[in-house]
């Protein structure tokens, strides 16, 4: 039986989403343990093959990429941002959790001076902070809270501003996808499509829909740029980050005629592993 102090509400978690702070149901199904660190092992062709999770006990478990494990549900995901007080207070709290990360410090220092939701630069900093927390630091809980600073912002016709809000909606949909609340994921995905239905003229709406479908079917995934940057880990990491943003958007949109939701889930998992491995390589060399 599972230990009595363990919340019995467990759920599937993709290997690629295993990160520090998550509690996994261990092989045998009789106990759980918290993950304190993760690493990725590649096969002989350089493809991420195994996620190695180090547990609080010092043990390690090896999880094949593309597979799932059972993990305790993240109770924190049900909390709303207003519980944390002001946006600035939330950001200050997140920064305090990751004092060692210069990128978090840089972004939070600007935002804690005062968040202006009409400012494109503030929206970009919020989006970038959420991505840094999740992609670089595997902190899904904080990333979702930061995303939620923008997820209720309306579409005001400014597509430059909306692209940044879309980024948070897409990431939020991904973060809640495996956490037992499909209605919440669906809500983020529906909000992401708000701009799709903004055009009221029937002819213009039809043309816009055709263009949008073509963009979904033929997305720019930065293949050439990534191929050219393989000798520069920092540059490759940046290009893969852009690819991940596109993949998250496509997944929140439900996929396309050329990329199914299942295929996108696999590709998102692969990109997360690749980006984190490149981040570790860059940190080790720097």
C-alpha positions as CSV (number, residue, x, y, z in Angstrom):
1,X,0.0,0.0,0.0
2,X,1.0,3.6,-0.5
3,X,2.4,5.3,2.6
4,X,-0.4,6.9,4.7
5,X,1.1,10.4,4.5
6,X,1.0,10.4,0.7
7,X,-1.9,12.0,-1.1
8,X,-3.6,9.2,-2.9
9,X,-4.5,11.5,-5.8
10,X,-1.8,10.6,-8.4
11,X,-1.8,11.2,-12.1
12,X,0.2,10.4,-15.2
13,X,3.3,12.6,-15.8
14,X,5.3,12.5,-18.9
15,X,9.0,11.7,-18.4
16,X,10.0,15.0,-20.0
17,X,7.9,16.8,-17.4
18,X,9.6,15.2,-14.4
19,X,11.3,18.0,-12.5
20,X,12.7,18.9,-9.1
21,X,9.9,19.2,-6.5
22,X,7.6,16.6,-8.0
23,X,6.8,13.5,-6.0
24,X,6.9,10.3,-8.0
25,X,5.2,7.0,-7.2
26,X,8.2,4.6,-7.2
27,X,8.5,1.2,-8.9
28,X,6.4,-1.2,-7.0
29,X,3.8,1.4,-6.2
30,X,4.2,1.3,-2.5
31,X,5.9,4.6,-1.7
32,X,6.6,8.0,-3.2
33,X,9.7,10.2,-3.1
34,X,10.5,13.8,-4.1
35,X,12.7,14.5,-7.1
36,X,15.6,16.8,-6.2
37,X,17.4,16.8,-9.6
38,X,17.1,15.5,-13.1
39,X,19.5,14.7,-15.9
40,X,19.1,13.4,-19.5
41,X,21.0,10.6,-21.1
42,X,21.2,10.4,-24.9
43,X,21.5,7.4,-27.1
44,X,24.4,6.8,-29.5
45,X,22.7,9.1,-32.1
46,X,22.5,12.0,-29.7
47,X,18.7,11.7,-29.2
48,X,17.4,12.1,-25.6
49,X,16.6,8.6,-24.4
50,X,16.4,8.4,-20.6
51,X,15.5,10.9,-17.9
52,X,17.4,10.2,-14.7
53,X,15.7,11.5,-11.6
54,X,17.6,11.8,-8.4
55,X,15.4,11.4,-5.3
56,X,15.6,13.0,-1.9
57,X,16.8,9.6,-0.6
58,X,19.8,9.7,-2.9
59,X,18.3,6.9,-5.1
60,X,17.9,7.4,-8.8
61,X,15.2,6.2,-11.1
62,X,15.5,6.0,-14.9
63,X,12.5,6.9,-17.1
64,X,12.4,6.3,-20.8
65,X,11.6,9.4,-22.8
66,X,8.1,9.2,-24.3
67,X,6.8,7.2,-21.4
68,X,4.9,8.3,-18.3
69,X,5.2,7.8,-14.6
70,X,2.7,8.3,-11.7
71,X,3.1,11.5,-9.7
72,X,1.3,13.3,-7.0
73,X,-1.0,16.1,-8.3
74,X,0.3,19.6,-7.9
75,X,-2.1,21.1,-5.4
76,X,-0.5,24.5,-6.0
77,X,-1.8,24.6,-9.5
78,X,-5.3,25.1,-8.2
79,X,-4.3,28.4,-6.4
80,X,-5.0,31.6,-8.2
81,X,-2.5,34.4,-8.6
82,X,-4.6,36.8,-6.4
83,X,-3.8,34.6,-3.4
84,X,-0.2,36.0,-3.7
85,X,-1.3,39.6,-3.6
86,X,-0.1,42.1,-6.2
87,X,1.7,41.1,-9.4
88,X,4.8,42.7,-8.0
89,X,4.6,40.6,-4.8
90,X,4.2,37.4,-6.8
91,X,7.2,38.2,-9.0
92,X,9.3,39.1,-5.9
93,X,8.3,35.7,-4.3
94,X,9.4,33.9,-7.5
95,X,12.7,35.7,-7.6
96,X,13.3,34.8,-3.9
97,X,12.8,31.1,-4.8
98,X,15.5,31.3,-7.5
99,X,18.1,33.8,-6.2
100,X,20.9,32.0,-8.0
101,X,19.5,32.6,-11.5
102,X,20.7,35.8,-13.2
103,X,17.9,35.8,-15.8
104,X,15.2,35.6,-13.2
105,X,16.9,38.3,-11.2
106,X,17.1,40.6,-14.3
107,X,13.5,40.1,-15.3
108,X,12.0,40.3,-11.8
109,X,14.1,43.4,-11.0
110,X,12.4,45.3,-13.9
111,X,8.9,44.0,-13.1
112,X,8.9,44.6,-9.4
113,X,9.3,48.3,-10.1
114,X,5.7,48.2,-11.2
115,X,3.8,46.1,-13.7
116,X,1.9,47.9,-16.5
117,X,-0.3,45.6,-18.5
118,X,-0.4,48.1,-21.3
119,X,3.3,48.0,-21.7
120,X,4.6,45.6,-24.4
121,X,8.0,45.4,-22.7
122,X,6.4,44.4,-19.4
123,X,4.3,41.8,-21.1
124,X,7.4,40.4,-22.8
125,X,9.3,40.3,-19.5
126,X,6.4,38.4,-17.9
127,X,6.3,35.9,-20.8
128,X,10.1,35.5,-20.7
129,X,10.0,35.0,-16.9
130,X,7.4,32.2,-17.2
131,X,9.4,30.5,-19.9
132,X,12.7,30.8,-17.9
133,X,11.0,29.3,-14.8
134,X,9.6,26.3,-16.7
135,X,12.1,25.6,-19.4
136,X,15.4,26.5,-17.7
137,X,14.5,25.8,-14.0
138,X,11.8,23.2,-14.3
139,X,9.6,25.2,-11.9
140,X,6.1,24.5,-13.4
141,X,4.2,25.8,-10.4
142,X,5.9,29.3,-10.4
143,X,5.7,29.4,-14.2
144,X,2.0,28.9,-14.2
145,X,1.4,31.6,-11.6
146,X,3.4,34.0,-13.7
147,X,1.5,33.0,-16.8
148,X,-1.8,33.7,-15.0
149,X,-0.8,37.3,-14.7
150,X,-1.6,37.6,-18.4
151,X,-4.1,34.8,-19.2
152,X,-7.1,37.0,-18.4
153,X,-6.0,39.9,-20.5
154,X,-8.4,40.7,-23.4
155,X,-7.6,40.9,-27.1
156,X,-7.6,44.6,-27.9
157,X,-6.7,44.4,-31.6
158,X,-3.0,44.9,-31.0
159,X,-1.4,41.7,-32.4
160,X,2.0,42.6,-31.2
161,X,0.7,42.8,-27.6
162,X,-1.5,39.7,-28.1
163,X,1.4,37.5,-29.3
164,X,3.0,37.9,-25.9
165,X,-0.3,37.0,-24.1
166,X,-0.7,34.1,-26.5
167,X,2.7,32.8,-25.4
168,X,1.5,32.7,-21.8
169,X,-1.8,31.1,-22.7
170,X,0.0,28.4,-24.7
171,X,2.4,27.6,-21.9
172,X,-0.4,27.6,-19.3
173,X,-2.4,25.1,-21.4
174,X,0.7,22.9,-21.6
175,X,1.4,23.1,-17.8
176,X,-2.1,22.1,-16.9
177,X,-2.5,19.5,-19.6
178,X,-1.4,16.6,-17.4
179,X,-2.6,17.9,-14.0
180,X,-6.1,16.5,-13.9
181,X,-8.1,19.5,-14.8
182,X,-9.0,19.3,-18.5
183,X,-11.5,22.2,-18.2
184,X,-8.7,24.5,-17.2
185,X,-6.6,23.5,-20.1
186,X,-9.6,24.0,-22.4
187,X,-10.1,27.4,-21.0
188,X,-6.6,28.5,-21.8
189,X,-6.9,27.1,-25.3
190,X,-10.2,28.8,-25.9
191,X,-8.8,32.1,-24.8
192,X,-5.8,31.7,-27.1
193,X,-8.2,31.5,-30.1
194,X,-9.9,34.8,-29.1
195,X,-8.1,36.7,-31.9
196,X,-9.1,34.1,-34.5
197,X,-12.7,35.2,-34.2
198,X,-12.1,39.0,-34.0
199,X,-12.8,39.8,-37.6
200,X,-16.5,40.5,-38.2
201,X,-16.5,41.0,-41.9
202,X,-17.4,37.6,-43.4
203,X,-15.0,37.8,-46.4
204,X,-12.1,39.1,-44.4
205,X,-12.8,36.4,-41.8
206,X,-12.7,33.7,-44.4
207,X,-9.4,34.9,-45.8
208,X,-7.9,35.2,-42.3
209,X,-9.0,31.7,-41.5
210,X,-7.3,30.4,-44.7
211,X,-4.0,32.2,-43.9
212,X,-4.2,31.0,-40.3
213,X,-4.7,27.4,-41.4
214,X,-1.7,27.6,-43.7
215,X,0.4,28.9,-40.9
216,X,-0.7,26.1,-38.7
217,X,0.0,23.5,-41.4
218,X,3.4,25.0,-42.4
219,X,4.9,26.5,-39.3
220,X,8.4,27.9,-39.2
221,X,10.2,25.6,-36.8
222,X,13.6,27.2,-37.3
223,X,15.1,24.0,-38.7
224,X,17.9,25.7,-40.7
225,X,18.8,28.1,-37.9
226,X,19.1,25.2,-35.4
227,X,21.2,23.1,-37.9
228,X,23.6,26.0,-38.4
229,X,24.1,26.7,-34.7
230,X,25.0,23.2,-33.5
231,X,28.5,24.3,-32.7
232,X,27.3,27.1,-30.5
233,X,25.2,25.7,-27.6
234,X,24.0,29.2,-26.5
235,X,22.7,30.1,-30.0
236,X,21.2,26.6,-30.5
237,X,19.4,26.9,-27.2
238,X,17.9,30.3,-28.2
239,X,16.7,28.9,-31.6
240,X,15.2,25.8,-29.9
241,X,13.4,28.1,-27.5
242,X,11.7,29.8,-30.4
243,X,10.8,26.4,-31.9
244,X,9.3,25.4,-28.5
245,X,7.2,28.6,-28.4
246,X,5.7,27.6,-31.8
247,X,5.1,24.0,-30.8
248,X,3.3,25.1,-27.6
249,X,1.1,27.4,-29.6
250,X,0.3,24.7,-32.1
251,X,-0.5,22.3,-29.3
252,X,-2.8,24.7,-27.5
253,X,-4.5,25.2,-30.8
254,X,-5.3,21.5,-30.9
255,X,-2.7,20.7,-33.5
256,X,-3.1,21.1,-37.3
257,X,-3.7,19.1,-40.4
258,X,0.0,18.2,-40.6
259,X,0.9,17.9,-36.9
260,X,-1.4,16.0,-34.6
261,X,-1.7,16.7,-30.8
262,X,0.2,13.5,-30.1
263,X,3.1,14.3,-32.4
264,X,3.3,17.8,-30.9
265,X,3.4,16.3,-27.4
266,X,6.4,14.2,-28.4
267,X,8.1,17.1,-30.1
268,X,7.6,19.4,-27.1
269,X,9.0,16.8,-24.8
270,X,12.1,16.4,-27.1
271,X,12.7,20.2,-27.2
272,X,12.4,20.6,-23.4
273,X,15.0,17.9,-23.0
274,X,17.3,19.3,-25.7
275,X,17.1,22.9,-24.3
276,X,17.7,21.8,-20.7
277,X,20.7,19.8,-21.9
278,X,22.1,22.7,-23.8
279,X,21.6,25.0,-20.8
280,X,23.6,22.6,-18.6
281,X,26.3,22.5,-21.3
282,X,26.4,26.3,-21.5
283,X,26.6,26.6,-17.7
284,X,29.4,24.1,-17.4
285,X,31.5,25.8,-20.1
286,X,30.8,29.3,-18.7
